[in-house]
Amino acid sequence: MAGLIGDETNKFSLPEAPASGEEESFVGRSSHGSTNHSLHNPTSQSFDFQLPSGNSDASRNSTIHMSAAALRSMKATNALDLAKNQHWLSERGARLARDVKRNGRDALDDAGKLVLALVLMFLGILAEDVVIDTAQAGGACSNADGFLTKPRIFFEVKGSIAKKRIDRIQGPNARPQFTLSSLRFGRTWWYELVIIGRERNPKDWTNVAEYAACGFWIGIVSRRRCEEALKKLGKTQEQIDSEVYTLAVSPWTVDNPPARRGNWLSPCIEWIPLSKLLNDPQGQTWLKNRQGLD
């Protein structure tokens, strides 16, 4: 099974990319079958990365070349490595505490990416296997926010605070509503979208234990499911690639759906509260087995 957590030892392990000609899976596919490209190995060779199918860029050039230098740049800006430096982490936490309430752009970016990095570190996931780019835009991961080194796919991270209760859809099974801003498909490289939603801001952004108390959620959805949902609404691939989407999504599960499913994206996303992910082995199994989304 594919997922961010690969085995019962909590060591990050992802499957090899599908062989050429196989149907694309949740974790995407690469143009090579080998998975020996560790960011901690300075002799890592370059490789070609296959762009998401249906992407505007892919119609002209289906692959891009990832050099060994690019891999080294990813390591140098990887939040999972940088967060091991207490001074760096304290500075980032102070900026979040100061600037999130002011809607500072860099702080809002970290409200998704730094939180995800610290959660993955808490779960024992290795920096050599997952990259979270600390640059606000145009960093080592180009137009994406992170990179999984073994299946060689990019991912997007969106952080969002819940709408105020007065602005939410009401009902007996009401859930928090998180606004996703500027979701793009055209000219982007991501294969999966990771949503970090929060009901309240923590006092200490570097303390993972506070995330559960502040009502943090994680949602994951593949690009393919997003595009399939839009096509069911009558959108063409050209329209999907040219439009920018801003919408509110709500956590819901098959076992306990909300009174209203909301927009086209909410039913596609698989959600889990971080309290369960961090404290319940079943929650970690959920993350590991999320390939079932596709």
C-alpha positions as semicolon CSV with decimal commas, in nm:
position;residue;x (nm);y (nm);z (nm)
1;M;0,000;0,000;0,000
2;A;0,121;0,349;-0,080
3;G;0,125;0,638;0,160
4;L;0,329;0,887;0,353
5;I;0,402;0,622;0,613
6;G;0,539;0,307;0,461
7;D;0,561;0,036;0,726
8;E;0,477;-0,044;1,083
9;T;0,816;0,082;1,203
10;N;0,716;0,437;1,105
11;K;1,016;0,462;0,873
12;F;0,913;0,652;0,563
13;S;0,890;0,408;0,272
14;L;0,722;0,456;-0,061
15;P;0,672;0,205;-0,342
16;E;0,859;0,200;-0,666
17;A;0,703;0,393;-0,951
18;P;0,479;0,190;-1,186
19;A;0,652;0,037;-1,485
20;S;0,605;0,198;-1,822
21;G;0,259;0,131;-1,960
22;E;0,096;0,069;-1,623
23;E;-0,206;0,272;-1,520
24;E;-0,104;0,577;-1,323
25;S;-0,157;0,523;-0,951
26;F;-0,223;0,764;-0,667
27;V;0,151;0,816;-0,626
28;G;0,196;0,896;-0,995
29;R;0,478;0,747;-1,196
30;S;0,830;0,829;-1,307
31;S;1,015;0,758;-1,627
32;H;1,254;0,521;-1,448
33;G;1,187;0,223;-1,223
34;S;1,483;0,276;-0,989
35;T;1,428;0,448;-0,655
36;N;1,789;0,495;-0,547
37;H;1,791;0,876;-0,554
38;S;1,850;0,976;-0,193
39;L;1,884;1,347;-0,119
40;H;2,158;1,257;0,127
41;N;2,365;1,082;-0,139
42;P;2,586;1,344;-0,311
43;T;2,646;1,105;-0,600
44;S;2,276;1,080;-0,687
45;Q;2,232;1,089;-1,060
46;S;1,987;1,306;-1,246
47;F;1,660;1,170;-1,379
48;D;1,359;1,269;-1,587
49;F;1,035;1,353;-1,407
50;Q;0,704;1,292;-1,583
51;L;0,465;1,584;-1,565
52;P;0,104;1,518;-1,457
53;S;-0,110;1,390;-1,742
54;G;-0,345;1,648;-1,888
55;N;-0,121;1,935;-1,779
56;S;-0,079;2,212;-2,034
57;D;0,299;2,176;-2,018
58;A;0,273;1,801;-2,062
59;S;0,102;1,841;-2,400
60;R;0,422;2,001;-2,528
61;N;0,687;1,831;-2,317
62;S;0,587;1,531;-2,108
63;T;0,904;1,522;-1,899
64;I;1,143;1,762;-1,732
65;H;1,502;1,690;-1,641
66;M;1,593;1,686;-1,272
67;S;1,967;1,726;-1,226
68;A;2,179;1,613;-0,934
69;A;2,233;1,981;-0,855
70;A;1,855;2,029;-0,829
71;L;1,836;1,742;-0,581
72;R;2,111;1,901;-0,372
73;S;1,921;2,232;-0,379
74;M;1,612;2,053;-0,252
75;K;1,808;1,915;0,042
76;A;1,948;2,259;0,126
77;T;1,600;2,412;0,154
78;N;1,416;2,114;0,304
79;A;1,214;2,207;0,611
80;L;1,260;1,856;0,754
81;D;1,634;1,921;0,769
82;L;1,624;2,288;0,864
83;A;1,377;2,230;1,148
84;K;1,645;2,028;1,328
85;N;1,823;2,361;1,387
86;Q;1,664;2,507;1,700
87;H;1,757;2,866;1,610
88;W;1,598;2,837;1,265
89;L;1,288;2,671;1,409
90;S;1,247;2,934;1,681
91;E;1,270;3,214;1,424
92;R;1,005;3,050;1,206
93;G;0,779;2,994;1,505
94;A;0,813;3,357;1,613
95;R;0,729;3,477;1,263
96;L;0,419;3,260;1,254
97;A;0,300;3,387;1,593
98;R;0,358;3,747;1,483
99;D;0,248;3,748;1,119
100;V;-0,028;3,489;1,071
101;K;-0,282;3,719;1,237
102;R;-0,164;3,996;1,002
103;N;-0,208;3,767;0,700
104;G;0,163;3,788;0,624
105;R;0,228;3,593;0,305
106;D;0,537;3,405;0,423
107;A;0,375;3,319;0,755
108;L;0,059;3,187;0,589
109;D;0,279;2,970;0,368
110;D;0,454;2,828;0,675
111;A;0,117;2,765;0,843
112;G;0,085;2,478;0,599
113;K;0,439;2,372;0,514
114;L;0,612;2,404;0,852
115;V;0,323;2,235;1,031
116;L;0,334;1,944;0,785
117;A;0,712;1,915;0,823
118;L;0,692;1,900;1,203
119;V;0,412;1,643;1,192
120;L;0,610;1,420;0,956
121;M;0,919;1,453;1,177
122;F;0,707;1,360;1,480
123;L;0,599;1,045;1,297
124;G;0,959;0,950;1,225
125;I;0,960;1,029;0,855
126;L;1,304;1,092;0,706
127;A;1,419;1,412;0,540
128;E;1,591;1,211;0,269
129;D;1,258;1,078;0,148
130;V;1,037;1,385;0,156
131;V;1,115;1,748;0,073
132;I;0,913;2,047;0,190
133;D;1,050;2,356;0,020
134;T;1,089;2,649;0,260
135;A;1,087;2,906;-0,023
136;Q;0,759;3,095;-0,054
137;A;0,759;3,064;-0,434
138;G;0,997;2,965;-0,708
139;G;1,226;2,762;-0,485
140;A;1,399;2,429;-0,540
141;C;1,062;2,262;-0,606
142;S;0,972;2,526;-0,866
143;N;0,593;2,573;-0,872
144;A;0,527;2,296;-0,616
145;D;0,571;2,293;-0,238
146;G;0,731;1,954;-0,189
147;F;0,872;1,641;-0,346
148;L;0,863;1,270;-0,260
149;T;1,197;1,127;-0,365
150;K;1,117;0,759;-0,409
151;P;0,810;0,774;-0,634
152;R;0,942;1,109;-0,765
153;I;0,627;1,318;-0,743
154;F;0,568;1,677;-0,643
155;F;0,292;1,784;-0,407
156;E;0,113;2,106;-0,315
157;V;0,046;2,220;0,045
158;K;-0,242;2,451;0,140
159;G;-0,282;2,584;0,495
160;S;-0,609;2,741;0,606
161;I;-0,788;2,854;0,920
162;A;-1,155;2,765;0,960
163;K;-1,424;3,016;0,881
164;K;-1,593;3,179;1,175
165;R;-1,897;2,987;1,293
166;I;-2,133;3,260;1,180
167;D;-2,002;3,220;0,823
168;R;-2,024;2,841;0,810
169;I;-2,291;2,611;0,675
170;Q;-2,494;2,515;0,980
171;G;-2,649;2,180;1,068
172;P;-2,635;1,889;1,313
173;N;-2,328;1,742;1,142
174;A;-2,157;2,070;1,061
175;R;-1,781;2,063;1,017
176;P;-1,517;2,334;1,005
177;Q;-1,488;2,501;0,666
178;F;-1,143;2,577;0,528
179;T;-1,089;2,812;0,236
180;L;-0,842;2,704;-0,032
181;S;-0,709;2,997;-0,231
182;S;-0,557;3,002;-0,578
183;L;-0,568;2,631;-0,658
184;R;-0,415;2,586;-1,004
185;F;-0,378;2,289;-1,235
186;G;-0,231;2,440;-1,551
187;R;0,149;2,473;-1,565
188;T;0,187;2,304;-1,226
189;W;0,374;1,986;-1,133
190;W;0,190;1,856;-0,828
191;Y;0,040;1,508;-0,819
192;E;-0,127;1,538;-0,481
193;L;-0,269;1,816;-0,266
194;V;-0,217;1,821;0,111
195;I;-0,448;2,048;0,312
196;I;-0,355;2,159;0,664
197;G;-0,669;2,304;0,821
198;R;-0,689;2,451;1,169
199;E;-0,980;2,568;1,381
200;R;-0,759;2,792;1,595
201;N;-0,406;2,926;1,583
202;P;-0,168;2,766;1,835
203;K;0,028;2,983;2,075
204;D;0,346;2,794;1,993
205;W;0,362;2,699;1,625
206;T;0,661;2,471;1,687
207;N;0,479;2,254;1,943
208;V;0,314;1,961;1,765
209;A;0,113;1,877;2,077
210;E;-0,078;2,205;2,038
211;Y;-0,199;2,113;1,691
212;A;-0,442;1,852;1,821
213;A;-0,574;2,088;2,089
214;C;-0,631;2,361;1,828
215;G;-0,838;2,140;1,598
216;F;-0,591;2,077;1,317
217;W;-0,694;1,852;1,029
218;I;-0,504;1,701;0,740
219;G;-0,670;1,632;0,406
220;I;-0,517;1,458;0,106
221;V;-0,648;1,435;-0,250
222;S;-0,486;1,335;-0,577
223;R;-0,473;1,563;-0,877
224;R;-0,652;1,300;-1,081
225;R;-0,953;1,295;-0,850
226;C;-0,971;1,674;-0,860
227;E;-0,968;1,680;-1,238
228;E;-1,220;1,398;-1,264
229;A;-1,459;1,588;-1,035
230;L;-1,428;1,901;-1,249
231;K;-1,488;1,707;-1,569
232;K;-1,809;1,568;-1,419
233;L;-1,919;1,931;-1,392
234;G;-1,863;1,971;-1,764
235;K;-1,520;2,131;-1,751
236;T;-1,279;2,055;-2,034
237;Q;-0,911;1,992;-1,967
238;E;-0,834;2,325;-2,131
239;Q;-1,069;2,503;-1,891
240;I;-0,925;2,320;-1,591
241;D;-0,574;2,421;-1,690
242;S;-0,666;2,786;-1,746
243;E;-0,881;2,853;-1,440
244;V;-0,785;2,938;-1,080
245;Y;-1,007;2,799;-0,804
246;T;-1,085;2,944;-0,461
247;L;-1,335;2,743;-0,259
248;A;-1,428;2,625;0,091
249;V;-1,391;2,258;0,184
250;S;-1,512;2,068;0,488
251;P;-1,382;1,749;0,651
252;W;-1,618;1,457;0,616
253;T;-1,600;1,080;0,609
254;V;-1,808;0,808;0,449
255;D;-1,913;0,685;0,794
256;N;-2,020;1,028;0,919
257;P;-2,084;1,272;0,636
258;P;-2,201;1,627;0,708
259;A;-2,554;1,738;0,634
260;R;-2,429;1,898;0,311
261;R;-2,134;1,785;0,106
262;G;-2,067;2,136;-0,021
263;N;-1,872;2,195;-0,340
264;W;-1,720;1,959;-0,595
265;L;-1,391;1,913;-0,409
266;S;-1,498;1,828;-0,052
267;P;-1,620;1,471;-0,127
268;C;-1,292;1,393;-0,306
269;I;-1,067;1,470;-0,009
270;E;-0,980;1,213;0,256
271;W;-0,953;1,377;0,598
272;I;-0,824;1,290;0,941
273;P;-0,795;1,504;1,256
274;L;-0,432;1,545;1,358
275;S;-0,525;1,432;1,710
276;K;-0,596;1,087;1,566
277;L;-0,302;1,090;1,328
278;L;-0,056;1,175;1,604
279;N;-0,193;0,957;1,884
280;D;-0,376;0,662;1,725
281;P;-0,198;0,385;1,529
282;Q;-0,518;0,348;1,324
283;G;-0,478;0,708;1,214
284;Q;-0,128;0,636;1,088
285;T;-0,264;0,330;0,907
286;W;-0,518;0,560;0,739
287;L;-0,237;0,775;0,602
288;K;-0,042;0,473;0,487
289;N;-0,339;0,324;0,301
290;R;-0,474;0,633;0,135
291;Q;-0,404;0,494;-0,212
292;G;-0,765;0,376;-0,192
293;L;-0,868;0,729;-0,289
294;D;-0,809;0,637;-0,651
